[in-house]
């Protein structure tokens, strides 16, 4: 099993209902993964550490650590 970091950019969510479900943490992991992949925001732990430390991750991105 590997832990990956998935991010969803709230600015890219156009549907108000989906946006609210994200903020309220109501999305399942599989739904969150699908959106994160469509936004291109998926990291390994090491990759996330690097991007976070160089300020490569913008504000307004919700993240989840998911072990697959």
DRENSETOR-242966 format. One record per atom (N, C-alpha, C, O): residue number from 1; z, y, x; residue in three letters; atom name. Coordinates in nm, 4 decimals. Each point is the difference from the previous one (the first is absolute). Last residue first. Layout:
NODE  num         w         v         u  residu  atome
NODE  NUM         Z         Y         X     ALA     CA
...
This chain:
NODE  num         w         v         u  residu  atome
NODE   68   -0.0615    0.3658   -0.3702     UNK      N
NODE   68   -0.0946   -0.0920   -0.0649     UNK     CA
NODE   68    0.0023   -0.1337    0.0690     UNK      C
NODE   68   -0.0725   -0.0912   -0.0396     UNK      O
NODE   67    0.3845    0.5688   -0.0309     UNK      N
NODE   67   -0.0201   -0.1188    0.0806     UNK     CA
NODE   67   -0.0896   -0.0970   -0.0762     UNK      C
NODE   67    0.0309   -0.0404   -0.1121     UNK      O
NODE   66    0.0530    0.6002    0.1048     UNK      N
NODE   66   -0.0205   -0.1224   -0.0780     UNK     CA
NODE   66   -0.0294   -0.1146    0.0944     UNK      C
NODE   66   -0.0898    0.0088    0.0837     UNK      O
NODE   65    0.2607    0.5381   -0.1369     UNK      N
NODE   65   -0.0058   -0.1055    0.0997     UNK     CA
NODE   65   -0.0052   -0.1305   -0.0782     UNK      C
NODE   65    0.0935   -0.0332   -0.0727     UNK      O
NODE   64   -0.2467    0.5487   -0.0829     UNK      N
NODE   64    0.0782   -0.1211   -0.0243     UNK     CA
NODE   64   -0.0204   -0.0927    0.1174     UNK      C
NODE   64   -0.1106   -0.0116    0.0526     UNK      O
NODE   63    0.0372    0.5829   -0.1943     UNK      N
NODE   63   -0.0239   -0.1231    0.0759     UNK     CA
NODE   63    0.0878   -0.1132   -0.0516     UNK      C
NODE   63    0.1060    0.0216   -0.0588     UNK      O
NODE   62   -0.3476    0.4971   -0.0777     UNK      N
NODE   62    0.1091   -0.0940   -0.0238     UNK     CA
NODE   62   -0.0315   -0.1281    0.0749     UNK      C
NODE   62   -0.1150   -0.0438    0.0022     UNK      O
NODE   61   -0.0484    0.5685    0.0713     UNK      N
NODE   61   -0.0391   -0.1408    0.0052     UNK     CA
NODE   61    0.1250   -0.0846   -0.0224     UNK      C
NODE   61    0.0944    0.0051    0.0789     UNK      O
NODE   60   -0.1034    0.4797   -0.0376     UNK      N
NODE   60   -0.0573   -0.0400   -0.1278     UNK     CA
NODE   60   -0.0521   -0.1416   -0.0009     UNK      C
NODE   60   -0.0690   -0.0402   -0.0937     UNK      O
NODE   59    0.0747    0.3087    0.5533     UNK      N
NODE   59    0.0983    0.0041   -0.1084     UNK     CA
NODE   59   -0.0689   -0.0440   -0.1283     UNK      C
NODE   59   -0.1222    0.0101   -0.0111     UNK      O
NODE   58   -0.0944   -0.1943    0.4631     UNK      N
NODE   58    0.0234    0.1244   -0.0720     UNK     CA
NODE   58    0.1097   -0.0133   -0.1051     UNK      C
NODE   58    0.0335   -0.1100   -0.0441     UNK      O
NODE   57   -0.1348   -0.1276    0.5321     UNK      N
NODE   57    0.0130   -0.0357   -0.1408     UNK     CA
NODE   57    0.0390    0.1251   -0.0764     UNK      C
NODE   57    0.1039    0.0607    0.0260     UNK      O
NODE   56   -0.1447   -0.0798    0.4517     UNK      N
NODE   56   -0.1310   -0.0380   -0.0529     UNK     CA
NODE   56    0.0037   -0.0407   -0.1453     UNK      C
NODE   56   -0.1025   -0.0391   -0.0560     UNK      O
NODE   55    0.4361    0.1905    0.4232     UNK      N
NODE   55   -0.0246    0.0777   -0.1221     UNK     CA
NODE   55   -0.1379   -0.0274   -0.0584     UNK      C
NODE   55   -0.0646    0.0897   -0.0542     UNK      O
NODE   54    0.2780   -0.3268    0.4199     UNK      N
NODE   54   -0.0910    0.1077    0.0412     UNK     CA
NODE   54   -0.0373    0.0887   -0.1185     UNK      C
NODE   54   -0.0969    0.0756    0.0063     UNK      O
NODE   53    0.3902   -0.4479   -0.0655     UNK      N
NODE   53    0.0546    0.0757    0.1124     UNK     CA
NODE   53   -0.0916    0.1102    0.0494     UNK      C
NODE   53    0.0472    0.0953    0.0620     UNK      O
NODE   52   -0.1861   -0.3971   -0.4094     UNK      N
NODE   52    0.1139    0.0793   -0.0459     UNK     CA
NODE   52    0.0510    0.0904    0.1125     UNK      C
NODE   52    0.0286    0.1176   -0.0228     UNK      O
NODE   51   -0.3697   -0.4298    0.1229     UNK      N
NODE   51   -0.0498    0.1097   -0.0831     UNK     CA
NODE   51    0.1129    0.0909   -0.0478     UNK      C
NODE   51   -0.0161    0.1220   -0.0040     UNK      O
NODE   50    0.1399   -0.5096    0.2548     UNK      N
NODE   50   -0.0806    0.0928    0.0794     UNK     CA
NODE   50   -0.0446    0.1203   -0.0835     UNK      C
NODE   50    0.0211    0.1146    0.0397     UNK      O
NODE   49    0.2025   -0.4640   -0.2611     UNK      N
NODE   49    0.0914    0.0673    0.0927     UNK     CA
NODE   49   -0.0756    0.1061    0.0803     UNK      C
NODE   49    0.0462    0.1134    0.0131     UNK      O
NODE   48   -0.3005   -0.3960   -0.2833     UNK      N
NODE   48    0.0723    0.0990   -0.0791     UNK     CA
NODE   48    0.0949    0.0799    0.0884     UNK      C
NODE   48    0.0085    0.1223   -0.0113     UNK      O
NODE   47   -0.2347   -0.4808    0.2090     UNK      N
NODE   47   -0.0936    0.1077   -0.0324     UNK     CA
NODE   47    0.0667    0.1104   -0.0805     UNK      C
NODE   47   -0.0258    0.1182    0.0226     UNK      O
NODE   46    0.2714   -0.5102    0.0695     UNK      N
NODE   46   -0.0208    0.0768    0.1238     UNK     CA
NODE   46   -0.0927    0.1188   -0.0253     UNK      C
NODE   46    0.0241    0.1097    0.0505     UNK      O
NODE   45    0.0474   -0.4138   -0.4057     UNK      N
NODE   45    0.1229    0.0741    0.0296     UNK     CA
NODE   45   -0.0171    0.0884    0.1228     UNK      C
NODE   45    0.0435    0.1151    0.0007     UNK      O
NODE   44   -0.4829   -0.1947   -0.2625     UNK      N
NODE   44    0.0955   -0.0963    0.0557     UNK     CA
NODE   44    0.1275    0.0798    0.0257     UNK      C
NODE   44   -0.0029    0.1229   -0.0059     UNK      O
NODE   43   -0.3170    0.0685   -0.3749     UNK      N
NODE   43    0.0336   -0.0053    0.1420     UNK     CA
NODE   43    0.0751   -0.1279    0.0332     UNK      C
NODE   43    0.0667   -0.0587   -0.0852     UNK      O
NODE   42   -0.3879    0.3546   -0.3093     UNK      N
NODE   42    0.0671   -0.1260    0.0279     UNK     CA
NODE   42    0.0211   -0.0075    0.1508     UNK      C
NODE   42   -0.0933    0.0200    0.0779     UNK      O
NODE   41   -0.1659    0.2979   -0.4236     UNK      N
NODE   41    0.1317    0.0268    0.0580     UNK     CA
NODE   41    0.0798   -0.1292    0.0132     UNK      C
NODE   41    0.0950   -0.0242   -0.0744     UNK      O
NODE   40   -0.5397    0.1516   -0.1446     UNK      N
NODE   40   -0.0101   -0.0225    0.1439     UNK     CA
NODE   40    0.1316    0.0218    0.0726     UNK      C
NODE   40    0.0009    0.0384    0.1169     UNK      O
NODE   39   -0.1206   -0.0260   -0.6021     UNK      N
NODE   39    0.0233    0.1267    0.0693     UNK     CA
NODE   39   -0.0128   -0.0143    0.1514     UNK      C
NODE   39    0.0013    0.0996    0.0723     UNK      O
NODE   38   -0.0380   -0.4782   -0.3531     UNK      N
NODE   38   -0.1084    0.0897   -0.0423     UNK     CA
NODE   38    0.0128    0.1370    0.0654     UNK      C
NODE   38   -0.1000    0.0699    0.0168     UNK      O
NODE   37    0.4411   -0.3879    0.0571     UNK      N
NODE   37   -0.1235   -0.0419    0.0671     UNK     CA
NODE   37   -0.1160    0.0904   -0.0389     UNK      C
NODE   37   -0.0844    0.0310    0.0841     UNK      O
NODE   36    0.4931    0.0394   -0.3024     UNK      N
NODE   36    0.0108    0.0365    0.1417     UNK     CA
NODE   36   -0.1263   -0.0369    0.0757     UNK      C
NODE   36   -0.0485    0.0778    0.0821     UNK      O
NODE   35    0.0848   -0.2158   -0.5332     UNK      N
NODE   35   -0.0210    0.1449    0.0104     UNK     CA
NODE   35    0.0030    0.0438    0.1464     UNK      C
NODE   35   -0.0846    0.0785    0.0429     UNK      O
NODE   34    0.1807   -0.5303   -0.1276     UNK      N
NODE   34   -0.1385    0.0291   -0.0408     UNK     CA
NODE   34   -0.0309    0.1491    0.0135     UNK      C
NODE   34   -0.1059    0.0371    0.0505     UNK      O
NODE   33    0.5503   -0.1844    0.0234     UNK      N
NODE   33   -0.0898   -0.0405    0.1081     UNK     CA
NODE   33   -0.1441    0.0360   -0.0328     UNK      C
NODE   33   -0.0725    0.0514    0.0852     UNK      O
NODE   32    0.3938    0.0124   -0.4210     UNK      N
NODE   32    0.0196    0.0975    0.1067     UNK     CA
NODE   32   -0.0950   -0.0291    0.1161     UNK      C
NODE   32   -0.0615    0.0917    0.0546     UNK      O
NODE   31    0.0793   -0.4001   -0.4067     UNK      N
NODE   31   -0.0652    0.1234   -0.0448     UNK     CA
NODE   31    0.0076    0.1061    0.1101     UNK      C
NODE   31   -0.0975    0.0706    0.0257     UNK      O
NODE   30    0.3264   -0.4707    0.0528     UNK      N
NODE   30   -0.1457   -0.0241    0.0032     UNK     CA
NODE   30   -0.0770    0.1228   -0.0474     UNK      C
NODE   30   -0.1066    0.0297    0.0539     UNK      O
NODE   29    0.5833   -0.0237   -0.0698     UNK      N
NODE   29   -0.0495    0.0042    0.1380     UNK     CA
NODE   29   -0.1511   -0.0189    0.0036     UNK      C
NODE   29   -0.0683    0.0674    0.0771     UNK      O
NODE   28    0.2484    0.1440   -0.5225     UNK      N
NODE   28    0.0271   -0.1242    0.0726     UNK     CA
NODE   28   -0.0519    0.0153    0.1424     UNK      C
NODE   28   -0.0794    0.0896    0.0286     UNK      O
NODE   27    0.2416    0.3366   -0.3210     UNK      N
NODE   27   -0.1164   -0.0805    0.0373     UNK     CA
NODE   27    0.0450   -0.1264    0.0710     UNK      C
NODE   27    0.0927    0.0027    0.0809     UNK      O
NODE   26    0.2023    0.3580   -0.2271     UNK      N
NODE   26   -0.0279   -0.1031   -0.0995     UNK     CA
NODE   26   -0.1201   -0.0871    0.0351     UNK      C
NODE   26   -0.0238   -0.1009   -0.0665     UNK      O
NODE   25    0.2754    0.5156    0.2612     UNK      N
NODE   25    0.0051   -0.1313    0.0657     UNK     CA
NODE   25   -0.0223   -0.1147   -0.0983     UNK      C
NODE   25    0.0607   -0.1063    0.0132     UNK      O
NODE   24   -0.0890    0.6021   -0.0767     UNK      N
NODE   24    0.1124   -0.0733   -0.0585     UNK     CA
NODE   24    0.0142   -0.1412    0.0569     UNK      C
NODE   24    0.0852   -0.0763   -0.0457     UNK      O
NODE   23   -0.4424    0.3578    0.1815     UNK      N
NODE   23    0.1211    0.0761    0.0288     UNK     CA
NODE   23    0.1232   -0.0741   -0.0512     UNK      C
NODE   23    0.1062    0.0059    0.0619     UNK      O
NODE   22   -0.5290   -0.1890   -0.1629     UNK      N
NODE   22    0.0251   -0.0021    0.1441     UNK     CA
NODE   22    0.1329    0.0657    0.0328     UNK      C
NODE   22    0.0819   -0.0560    0.0728     UNK      O
NODE   21   -0.2339    0.0750   -0.5138     UNK      N
NODE   21    0.0438   -0.1363    0.0312     UNK     CA
NODE   21    0.0299   -0.0140    0.1491     UNK      C
NODE   21    0.0932   -0.0705    0.0387     UNK      O
NODE   20   -0.2805    0.4766   -0.1888     UNK      N
NODE   20    0.1397   -0.0125   -0.0422     UNK     CA
NODE   20    0.0548   -0.1387    0.0313     UNK      C
NODE   20    0.1152   -0.0127    0.0414     UNK      O
NODE   19   -0.5714    0.0910    0.0421     UNK      N
NODE   19    0.0803    0.0829    0.0896     UNK     CA
NODE   19    0.1477   -0.0154   -0.0344     UNK      C
NODE   19    0.0828   -0.0167    0.0895     UNK      O
NODE   18   -0.3911   -0.1797   -0.3767     UNK      N
NODE   18    0.0105   -0.0769    0.1244     UNK     CA
NODE   18    0.0868    0.0753    0.1009     UNK      C
NODE   18    0.0809   -0.0605    0.0704     UNK      O
NODE   17   -0.1754    0.2843   -0.4703     UNK      N
NODE   17    0.0853   -0.1158   -0.0272     UNK     CA
NODE   17    0.0210   -0.0822    0.1266     UNK      C
NODE   17    0.1121   -0.0410    0.0300     UNK      O
NODE   16   -0.4107    0.4105   -0.0170     UNK      N
NODE   16    0.1394    0.0419   -0.0111     UNK     CA
NODE   16    0.0952   -0.1155   -0.0223     UNK      C
NODE   16    0.1107   -0.0009    0.0538     UNK      O
NODE   15   -0.5879   -0.0032    0.2068     UNK      N
NODE   15    0.0535   -0.0398   -0.1290     UNK     CA
NODE   15    0.1490    0.0339   -0.0055     UNK      C
NODE   15    0.0776   -0.0507    0.0810     UNK      O
NODE   14   -0.3294    0.1142    0.3175     UNK      N
NODE   14   -0.0444    0.0947   -0.1011     UNK     CA
NODE   14    0.0607   -0.0276   -0.1364     UNK      C
NODE   14    0.0166    0.0917   -0.0804     UNK      O
NODE   13    0.0833   -0.1699    0.6313     UNK      N
NODE   13    0.0196   -0.0650   -0.1294     UNK     CA
NODE   13   -0.0324    0.1020   -0.1083     UNK      C
NODE   13    0.0692    0.1010   -0.0135     UNK      O
NODE   12   -0.0613    0.0025    0.4823     UNK      N
NODE   12   -0.1228   -0.0719   -0.0344     UNK     CA
NODE   12    0.0108   -0.0727   -0.1346     UNK      C
NODE   12   -0.0975   -0.0591   -0.0463     UNK      O
NODE   11    0.4598    0.3024    0.2549     UNK      N
NODE   11   -0.1047    0.0970   -0.0314     UNK     CA
NODE   11   -0.1302   -0.0681   -0.0429     UNK      C
NODE   11   -0.0849    0.0625   -0.0637     UNK      O
NODE   10    0.4645   -0.3158    0.2204     UNK      N
NODE   10    0.0172    0.0488   -0.1369     UNK     CA
NODE   10   -0.1076    0.0997   -0.0403     UNK      C
NODE   10   -0.0342    0.0083   -0.1179     UNK      O
NODE    9    0.0143   -0.4204    0.4680     UNK      N
NODE    9   -0.0048    0.1456    0.0044     UNK     CA
NODE    9    0.0057    0.0523   -0.1438     UNK      C
NODE    9   -0.0932   -0.0195   -0.0779     UNK      O
NODE    8    0.2739   -0.4496    0.3134     UNK      N
NODE    8   -0.0800    0.0541   -0.1093     UNK     CA
NODE    8    0.0122    0.1515    0.0038     UNK      C
NODE    8    0.1099    0.0553   -0.0055     UNK      O
NODE    7   -0.0245   -0.5190    0.3567     UNK      N
NODE    7    0.0244    0.1374   -0.0443     UNK     CA
NODE    7   -0.0936    0.0402   -0.1117     UNK      C
NODE    7   -0.1159   -0.0414   -0.0042     UNK      O
NODE    6    0.3491   -0.4092    0.3031     UNK      N
NODE    6   -0.1030    0.0449   -0.0935     UNK     CA
NODE    6    0.0368    0.1390   -0.0489     UNK      C
NODE    6    0.1147    0.0257   -0.0366     UNK      O
NODE    5    0.0030   -0.4022    0.4560     UNK      N
NODE    5    0.0415    0.1230   -0.0668     UNK     CA
NODE    5   -0.1187    0.0476   -0.0829     UNK      C
NODE    5   -0.1110    0.0160    0.0508     UNK      O
NODE    4    0.2776   -0.5330    0.1234     UNK      N
NODE    4   -0.0973    0.1090    0.0115     UNK     CA
NODE    4    0.0573    0.1206   -0.0732     UNK      C
NODE    4    0.0861   -0.0130   -0.0870     UNK      O
NODE    3    0.0801   -0.4988    0.3008     UNK      N
NODE    3    0.0320    0.1199   -0.0764     UNK     CA
NODE    3   -0.1040    0.1059    0.0298     UNK      C
NODE    3   -0.0300    0.0294    0.1158     UNK      O
NODE    2   -0.0003   -0.5903   -0.1009     UNK      N
NODE    2   -0.0099    0.1254    0.0739     UNK     CA
NODE    2    0.0347    0.1155   -0.0930     UNK      C
NODE    2   -0.0428    0.0031   -0.1153     UNK      O
NODE    1    0.0897   -0.5851    0.1755     UNK      N
NODE    1    0.0000    0.1189   -0.0834     UNK     CA
NODE    1    0.0000    0.1244    0.0873     UNK      C
NODE    1    0.0642    0.0049    0.1049     UNK      O
